[in-house]
Amino acid sequence: MKIKLIFIMIVGFDAKRIFHNNTGLGNYGRDLVRILCQHTNVNKLILYNTKPPKKDLVYKSSIISIVYPKLWFWKKLSSIWRVFALKNNISKDNPNIYHGITGEVPLGLHKTGVKSIVTIHDLIFITHPQYYSAINRFIYTLKFKYAVKNATKIVAISEQTKNDILKYSNISPDKITVVYQGCNSVFKKEYSTSEKEKVKVKYNLPNQFILNVGTIQERKNALLIVKAINGTKNKLVLIGNEEAHAKKIREFITEHNLEDQVHFLKNVELKELAIIYQLATVFCYPSLCEGFGIPIIEALYSKTPVITTMGNCFPEAGGPHSLYIKPNDDKDLKLKINTLFSNPEIRQSIAKKGLDYAQKFNDDVTASNMYSVYKSIL
């Protein structure tokens, strides 16, 4: 007679950015929650949130519950609650696993008996310190060292990140598992001609254009694309919030009379963003460093050929058929852009092979890999 074991899995999540961050880390958390609900046998997800969100973007499911700080003191100081007192809530709820999805775990959690996983996205604050203030480097490094030492298991979002963790800590390779993230399903749908035309008219998009998506900051290196289109008739659409580096880009545009060739957009609704990906001729992502580079995956699913940077994590995201440039080589970038613009057959071939490669980032693959990590520590 065989005895069937009933496996109950309850997972707690660090949910601050799931509810309050509309970009990278927030997208990672929201996608992970949705994927676990849709593709695994997780019984319950507890989302530990600091305060009610202004706009709830989280997937709706009966297995999700949300926990906020209860005492007025911790409601006022919710950021401190998240670091110092959250362990008390977790210990009381007693999930099988606590998952710190943003590179940190609450202080003292390992003493409660609750097993934990921490996702490390990147160590750019160590590998490229010039992009961070001294105080932020200090805080991020402390959180990283504490998390990888005290978490039961570490999830790295790329082989590049895993290698960086091993380089800058004394952690055993056996403690780290690489689980690639996917992207929102909105980028995997095919949109109608009328939907595309509506978005094209709304944002006054050209017939052919280069697309770049991401916060306009120095390490994202969007200035390189502007330099590459200088002296050509190619158009560029930049989508993302502007940081200080955007001023340099605008100054270069003015100096070289490129105002008619560069379009800045921000706060684009998600479905419209997906349509713009599909309207783009080429997606260009010359970033200097990332943990992974989700916009590359979004472009692959959108059947848009990708040009990105050699080395770092970019070949993991872009695959063998995307085009790669040396960092800061605007001449090579110009050549590759012109090649794709003038050869629709090459664009089509790269797009098809890129979509095939992107299947390794499908939801069911991510779900299976993450669920295996959860089971491995129980």
C-alpha positions as CSV (number, residue, x, y, z in Angstrom):
1,M,0.0,0.0,0.0
2,K,1.4,3.4,-1.1
3,I,1.0,6.4,1.2
4,K,0.4,9.6,-0.7
5,L,2.2,12.6,0.9
6,I,0.4,15.9,0.9
7,F,2.9,18.6,0.3
8,I,1.8,22.0,1.7
9,M,3.8,25.0,0.6
10,I,3.3,28.5,2.0
11,V,5.6,31.2,0.8
12,G,6.1,34.7,2.3
13,F,7.3,37.5,0.1
14,D,9.0,40.8,0.6
15,A,6.3,42.8,-1.3
16,K,7.2,46.4,-0.9
17,R,8.4,46.8,-4.5
18,I,5.8,44.4,-5.8
19,F,3.2,47.1,-4.8
20,H,5.2,50.3,-5.0
21,N,7.7,50.0,-7.8
22,N,6.5,50.2,-11.4
23,T,9.8,49.1,-13.0
24,G,12.5,46.5,-12.7
25,L,12.2,45.0,-9.2
26,G,8.5,45.5,-9.1
27,N,8.0,43.8,-12.4
28,Y,10.1,40.9,-11.2
29,G,8.1,40.4,-8.1
30,R,4.7,40.8,-9.8
31,D,5.6,38.4,-12.6
32,L,6.9,35.8,-10.1
33,V,3.7,36.0,-8.0
34,R,1.6,35.6,-11.1
35,I,3.7,32.7,-12.4
36,L,3.6,30.9,-9.1
37,C,-0.2,31.2,-8.9
38,Q,-0.8,30.1,-12.5
39,H,1.8,27.4,-12.9
40,T,2.7,25.7,-9.6
41,N,1.0,24.0,-6.6
42,V,1.9,26.6,-4.1
43,N,-0.9,26.7,-1.5
44,K,-0.6,30.2,-0.2
45,L,1.4,33.4,-0.8
46,I,1.8,35.9,2.0
47,L,2.8,39.4,0.7
48,Y,4.4,41.5,3.4
49,N,3.6,45.1,2.3
50,T,4.6,48.4,4.0
51,K,1.5,50.3,3.2
52,P,-1.6,50.2,0.9
53,P,-0.6,51.0,-2.8
54,K,-2.0,53.9,-4.8
55,K,-2.6,51.5,-7.7
56,D,-2.9,47.8,-7.2
57,L,-1.1,46.0,-10.1
58,V,-0.7,42.6,-8.4
59,Y,-2.3,39.5,-9.9
60,K,-5.5,38.6,-8.1
61,S,-5.8,35.1,-6.6
62,S,-7.6,33.4,-3.7
63,I,-4.2,32.0,-2.4
64,I,-2.8,35.5,-1.9
65,S,-3.0,37.3,1.4
66,I,-1.5,40.7,2.2
67,V,0.1,41.6,5.6
68,Y,0.7,45.2,6.8
69,P,2.4,46.5,10.0
70,K,-0.3,46.6,12.7
71,L,1.0,48.8,15.4
72,W,0.8,52.6,14.7
73,F,4.5,52.9,15.4
74,W,5.5,50.5,12.7
75,K,2.9,52.0,10.3
76,K,4.7,55.4,10.7
77,L,8.1,53.8,10.3
78,S,7.3,51.0,7.9
79,S,10.7,51.0,6.2
80,I,12.3,50.2,9.6
81,W,9.6,47.6,10.3
82,R,10.6,45.9,7.1
83,V,14.2,45.5,8.2
84,F,14.0,45.1,12.0
85,A,10.5,43.9,13.0
86,L,9.2,42.0,10.0
87,K,10.7,38.8,11.3
88,N,8.2,38.8,14.1
89,N,5.3,38.8,11.7
90,I,6.9,36.1,9.6
91,S,7.6,33.9,12.6
92,K,4.0,34.3,13.7
93,D,2.6,33.4,10.3
94,N,5.2,30.6,10.0
95,P,5.4,30.2,6.2
96,N,7.5,27.3,4.9
97,I,9.7,29.8,3.1
98,Y,10.3,33.5,3.1
99,H,11.5,34.9,-0.2
100,G,13.4,38.2,-0.2
101,I,13.0,39.2,-3.9
102,T,15.1,42.4,-3.7
103,G,18.4,41.2,-2.4
104,E,17.8,41.4,1.3
105,V,16.2,39.5,4.2
106,P,15.0,40.8,7.5
107,L,17.5,41.0,10.3
108,G,17.3,38.0,12.6
109,L,15.0,35.9,10.4
110,H,17.4,33.0,10.4
111,K,17.0,32.7,14.1
112,T,13.3,32.1,13.9
113,G,13.6,28.7,12.1
114,V,11.9,30.0,8.9
115,K,13.9,29.0,5.9
116,S,14.6,31.8,3.4
117,I,15.6,32.5,-0.2
118,V,17.1,35.7,-1.4
119,T,17.1,36.8,-5.1
120,I,20.2,38.7,-6.0
121,H,19.6,40.7,-9.2
122,D,23.0,42.3,-9.6
123,L,26.1,43.6,-7.8
124,I,26.5,46.8,-9.9
125,F,27.0,48.8,-6.7
126,I,30.3,46.8,-6.3
127,T,31.3,46.1,-9.9
128,H,30.5,49.7,-11.1
129,P,30.7,51.8,-8.0
130,Q,30.8,55.1,-10.0
131,Y,27.1,54.9,-10.5
132,Y,26.2,55.0,-6.8
133,S,26.8,57.4,-3.9
134,A,29.2,56.3,-1.2
135,I,26.3,55.9,1.4
136,N,24.2,53.7,-1.0
137,R,27.2,51.5,-1.8
138,F,27.8,51.0,1.9
139,I,24.2,50.1,2.6
140,Y,23.7,47.9,-0.4
141,T,26.9,46.0,0.3
142,L,25.9,45.4,4.0
143,K,22.6,44.1,2.9
144,F,24.2,41.8,0.3
145,K,26.7,40.4,2.6
146,Y,24.1,39.7,5.3
147,A,21.6,38.2,2.9
148,V,23.9,35.7,1.2
149,K,25.4,34.6,4.5
150,N,22.1,34.1,6.3
151,A,19.6,33.0,3.6
152,T,19.1,29.3,3.2
153,K,19.4,29.5,-0.5
154,I,20.3,32.2,-3.1
155,V,18.7,32.7,-6.5
156,A,20.7,34.6,-9.0
157,I,18.9,36.0,-12.1
158,S,21.8,35.2,-14.4
159,E,25.1,33.3,-14.6
160,Q,26.8,36.7,-14.6
161,T,25.2,37.6,-11.3
162,K,26.1,34.2,-9.9
163,N,29.7,34.7,-10.9
164,D,29.7,38.1,-9.2
165,I,28.3,36.7,-6.0
166,L,31.0,34.1,-5.9
167,K,33.7,36.7,-6.6
168,Y,32.6,39.1,-3.9
169,S,31.6,36.7,-1.1
170,N,32.7,33.4,0.5
171,I,29.5,31.6,-0.5
172,S,29.7,28.0,-1.8
173,P,28.5,27.6,-5.4
174,D,26.1,24.9,-4.2
175,K,24.1,27.5,-2.4
176,I,23.3,29.5,-5.6
177,T,20.8,28.5,-8.3
178,V,20.3,30.5,-11.5
179,V,16.6,31.1,-12.3
180,Y,16.0,33.3,-15.3
181,Q,13.1,35.6,-15.1
182,G,10.6,36.1,-17.9
183,C,8.5,39.1,-18.8
184,N,4.9,40.2,-18.7
185,S,2.5,38.2,-21.0
186,V,1.5,41.5,-22.6
187,F,4.7,41.3,-24.7
188,K,3.9,37.8,-26.0
189,K,0.6,38.8,-27.7
190,E,0.2,39.8,-31.3
191,Y,-1.7,43.1,-31.7
192,S,-3.9,44.0,-34.6
193,T,-3.1,46.5,-37.3
194,S,-5.8,48.9,-36.0
195,E,-4.4,48.7,-32.5
196,K,-0.9,49.4,-33.8
197,E,-2.1,52.3,-35.9
198,K,-3.9,53.9,-33.0
199,V,-0.7,53.8,-30.8
200,K,1.4,55.1,-33.7
201,V,-0.9,58.1,-34.2
202,K,-1.2,58.8,-30.5
203,Y,2.6,59.0,-30.0
204,N,3.4,60.4,-33.5
205,L,5.8,57.5,-34.2
206,P,7.7,57.3,-37.5
207,N,7.3,54.4,-39.9
208,Q,10.7,53.0,-39.0
209,F,12.5,53.7,-35.8
210,I,15.1,52.4,-33.3
211,L,13.6,51.7,-29.9
212,N,15.3,51.9,-26.5
213,V,13.4,51.2,-23.2
214,G,14.7,51.9,-19.7
215,T,15.5,54.7,-17.2
216,I,17.6,57.3,-19.0
217,Q,20.7,57.1,-16.8
218,E,24.4,57.0,-17.5
219,R,24.9,53.2,-17.3
220,K,22.0,52.6,-19.7
221,N,24.1,54.4,-22.3
222,A,21.3,55.7,-24.5
223,L,23.6,58.6,-25.6
224,L,25.6,56.0,-27.7
225,I,22.5,55.5,-29.8
226,V,22.0,59.2,-30.4
227,K,25.7,59.4,-31.5
228,A,25.2,56.5,-33.8
229,I,22.2,58.1,-35.6
230,N,24.1,61.4,-36.0
231,G,24.7,61.9,-39.8
232,T,21.9,59.5,-40.7
233,K,18.1,59.8,-41.2
234,N,17.3,57.1,-38.7
235,K,14.8,57.9,-36.0
236,L,15.1,57.0,-32.3
237,V,12.3,56.6,-29.7
238,L,13.5,56.6,-26.0
239,I,11.0,55.4,-23.4
240,G,11.8,55.9,-19.8
241,N,12.0,58.2,-16.9
242,E,14.7,60.8,-17.2
243,E,17.6,61.1,-14.7
244,A,20.4,63.7,-14.7
245,H,22.1,61.9,-17.7
246,A,19.2,62.9,-19.9
247,K,20.5,66.4,-19.9
248,K,23.7,65.3,-21.7
249,I,21.6,63.6,-24.3
250,R,19.4,66.6,-24.9
251,E,22.5,68.8,-25.2
252,F,24.0,66.5,-27.8
253,I,20.7,66.5,-29.7
254,T,20.6,70.3,-29.7
255,E,24.2,70.6,-30.7
256,H,23.8,68.3,-33.7
257,N,20.3,69.4,-34.8
258,L,18.8,66.0,-34.1
259,E,15.5,67.2,-32.6
260,D,13.4,65.7,-35.4
261,Q,15.1,62.3,-35.1
262,V,14.8,61.7,-31.3
263,H,11.5,61.2,-29.5
264,F,11.3,61.1,-25.7
265,L,8.3,59.2,-24.2
266,K,7.5,58.4,-20.5
267,N,4.6,56.9,-18.5
268,V,3.5,54.7,-21.4
269,E,0.8,52.3,-20.5
270,L,2.0,48.6,-20.6
271,K,-0.1,47.4,-23.5
272,E,0.9,50.5,-25.5
273,L,4.5,49.8,-24.7
274,A,4.1,46.2,-26.0
275,I,2.7,47.6,-29.2
276,I,5.5,50.1,-29.6
277,Y,8.0,47.2,-29.3
278,Q,6.2,45.5,-32.2
279,L,6.2,48.7,-34.3
280,A,9.9,49.2,-33.8
281,T,12.3,48.3,-36.6
282,V,15.2,47.6,-34.3
283,F,15.6,47.4,-30.5
284,C,18.9,48.8,-29.3
285,Y,20.1,48.3,-25.7
286,P,23.8,49.4,-25.4
287,S,23.7,49.3,-21.5
288,L,27.1,49.0,-19.8
289,C,26.0,46.7,-17.0
290,E,22.8,44.9,-15.9
291,G,21.7,42.0,-13.8
292,F,20.0,40.6,-16.8
293,G,18.3,43.0,-19.2
294,I,14.6,42.3,-19.3
295,P,13.9,44.8,-22.1
296,I,15.9,42.5,-24.3
297,I,13.5,39.6,-23.6
298,E,10.6,41.9,-24.2
299,A,12.0,42.7,-27.6
300,L,12.6,39.0,-28.5
301,Y,9.0,38.1,-27.7
302,S,7.9,41.1,-29.8
303,K,9.8,39.7,-32.8
304,T,12.0,42.8,-32.9
305,P,15.7,42.3,-33.7
306,V,18.1,43.2,-30.9
307,I,21.4,45.0,-30.8
308,T,23.1,45.0,-27.4
309,T,26.4,45.0,-25.7
310,M,29.1,42.3,-25.8
311,G,29.9,40.5,-22.5
312,N,28.4,40.9,-19.1
313,C,24.9,39.3,-18.9
314,F,23.7,40.4,-22.3
315,P,24.4,37.3,-24.4
316,E,22.4,35.3,-21.8
317,A,19.4,37.5,-22.5
318,G,19.9,38.1,-26.2
319,G,21.0,34.7,-27.3
320,P,23.3,33.7,-30.2
321,H,21.4,35.5,-33.0
322,S,21.1,39.1,-31.6
323,L,23.8,41.5,-32.7
324,Y,26.5,42.7,-30.3
325,I,28.7,45.8,-30.1
326,K,31.7,46.7,-28.1
327,P,30.9,49.0,-25.2
328,N,30.8,52.7,-26.3
329,D,31.6,51.9,-30.0
330,D,29.1,54.2,-31.7
331,K,30.7,53.5,-35.2
332,D,30.0,49.8,-34.9
333,L,26.5,50.5,-33.6
334,K,25.8,52.8,-36.6
335,L,27.0,50.1,-38.9
336,K,24.8,47.4,-37.4
337,I,21.8,49.7,-37.3
338,N,22.2,50.6,-40.9
339,T,22.6,46.9,-41.8
340,L,19.3,46.0,-40.2
341,F,17.5,49.0,-41.6
342,S,18.5,48.2,-45.1
343,N,18.0,44.4,-45.0
344,P,14.5,43.4,-44.0
345,E,15.4,39.7,-44.7
346,I,18.1,39.8,-42.1
347,R,15.8,41.5,-39.6
348,Q,13.1,38.9,-40.2
349,S,15.6,36.0,-39.7
350,I,17.0,37.5,-36.5
351,A,13.5,38.1,-35.2
352,K,12.4,34.6,-35.8
353,K,15.5,33.0,-34.2
354,G,15.2,35.4,-31.3
355,L,11.7,34.4,-30.6
356,D,12.7,30.7,-30.6
357,Y,15.5,31.5,-28.2
358,A,13.1,33.4,-25.9
359,Q,11.1,30.2,-25.2
360,K,13.6,29.4,-22.5
361,F,12.2,32.3,-20.5
362,N,8.5,31.1,-20.7
363,D,6.4,31.3,-17.6
364,D,6.2,27.5,-17.2
365,V,10.0,27.2,-17.3
366,T,10.5,29.9,-14.7
367,A,7.8,28.4,-12.5
368,S,9.3,24.9,-12.7
369,N,12.8,26.2,-11.8
370,M,11.7,28.4,-8.9
371,Y,9.4,25.7,-7.5
372,S,12.3,23.3,-7.6
373,V,14.4,25.7,-5.6
374,Y,11.6,26.0,-3.0
375,K,11.2,22.2,-2.7
376,S,15.0,21.7,-2.4
377,I,15.1,23.5,1.0
378,L,12.0,21.9,2.6
